[in-house]
Amino acid sequence: MCACECVKKTHRDEEKRKKLINRLSRLEGQIRGIRGMIEDDAYCTDILVQSAAAAAALNAFNRELLDSHIRGCVAEDIKRGDMEVIDDLMNILYKLMK
């Protein structure tokens, strides 16, 4: 274990934190619902519709977090002259677009 600050962190104000947690809580409920549908032998297309809704909810969460990251973390790093943040951003964008 190092004594330095090895892990990057992002400070979020309480409103942003609550908004992100609420989105995740709704998504968690959707996933539990899908699991329940499978346990109840629900019709495949009904499950797929709910799965698509959960995927859309996760995409909305990712868009919100990405927007915050670009406007906050990335912008601040660029202002400080840390251009490596652009490579990091591109890597995460590639992962999100798979």
Legacy VTK file of the C-alpha trace (Angstrom):
# vtk DataFile Version 3.0
C-alpha trace
ASCII
DATASET POLYDATA
POINTS 98 float
0.000 0.000 0.000
1.432 3.349 -0.987
1.291 6.483 1.122
0.518 8.655 -1.903
-2.881 9.440 -3.382
-3.035 6.554 -5.857
-6.755 6.529 -6.564
-8.471 9.360 -8.385
-11.713 10.562 -6.835
-14.414 12.960 -7.946
-16.175 15.218 -5.487
-19.864 15.487 -6.372
-22.269 17.907 -4.791
-25.136 16.333 -2.882
-27.705 17.034 -5.621
-25.644 15.278 -8.328
-24.893 12.362 -6.006
-28.595 11.924 -5.163
-29.581 12.107 -8.821
-27.080 9.411 -9.825
-28.022 7.168 -6.898
-31.727 7.550 -7.710
-31.080 6.495 -11.302
-29.143 3.455 -10.092
-31.892 2.554 -7.620
-34.503 2.626 -10.390
-32.235 0.517 -12.587
-31.721 -1.952 -9.750
-35.496 -2.236 -9.419
-35.837 -2.868 -13.140
-33.261 -5.664 -12.989
-35.016 -7.258 -10.016
-38.256 -7.044 -11.997
-36.683 -8.809 -14.957
-35.377 -11.528 -12.668
-38.868 -11.939 -11.259
-40.274 -12.221 -14.762
-37.836 -15.025 -15.543
-38.661 -16.783 -12.272
-42.368 -16.502 -13.170
-41.769 -17.854 -16.695
-42.929 -14.628 -18.342
-43.182 -14.527 -22.124
-39.807 -13.876 -23.817
-40.792 -10.689 -25.643
-42.174 -9.186 -22.427
-38.817 -9.810 -20.758
-36.953 -8.398 -23.756
-39.028 -5.201 -23.612
-38.108 -4.774 -19.947
-34.476 -5.588 -20.700
-34.424 -2.894 -23.393
-35.889 -0.425 -20.899
-33.168 -1.308 -18.375
-30.489 -0.885 -21.061
-31.917 2.543 -21.924
-31.893 3.484 -18.235
-28.245 2.437 -17.934
-27.403 4.467 -21.049
-29.134 7.500 -19.511
-27.078 7.027 -16.338
-23.878 6.798 -18.407
-24.760 9.944 -20.385
-25.388 11.914 -17.209
-22.168 10.730 -15.581
-20.177 11.332 -18.780
-21.578 14.860 -19.104
-20.546 15.614 -15.534
-17.117 14.067 -16.099
-16.407 16.100 -19.237
-17.659 19.397 -17.812
-15.871 18.877 -14.502
-12.932 16.479 -14.382
-11.835 16.672 -18.020
-12.201 20.457 -18.268
-10.220 20.976 -15.051
-7.446 18.612 -16.131
-7.127 20.378 -19.500
-6.987 23.778 -17.762
-4.089 22.410 -15.680
-2.349 21.285 -18.880
-2.960 17.556 -18.372
-3.719 16.497 -21.931
-3.482 12.792 -21.008
-7.094 13.133 -19.862
-8.122 13.206 -23.538
-6.689 9.725 -24.083
-8.516 8.521 -20.964
-11.745 10.069 -22.234
-11.381 8.468 -25.647
-10.762 5.066 -24.055
-13.938 5.286 -21.995
-15.919 6.482 -25.022
-14.726 3.470 -27.012
-15.833 1.173 -24.172
-19.239 2.842 -23.949
-19.785 2.517 -27.708
-19.128 -1.240 -27.943
LINES 1 99
98 0 1 2 3 4 5 6 7 8 9 10 11 12 13 14 15 16 17 18 19 20 21 22 23 24 25 26 27 28 29 30 31 32 33 34 35 36 37 38 39 40 41 42 43 44 45 46 47 48 49 50 51 52 53 54 55 56 57 58 59 60 61 62 63 64 65 66 67 68 69 70 71 72 73 74 75 76 77 78 79 80 81 82 83 84 85 86 87 88 89 90 91 92 93 94 95 96 97
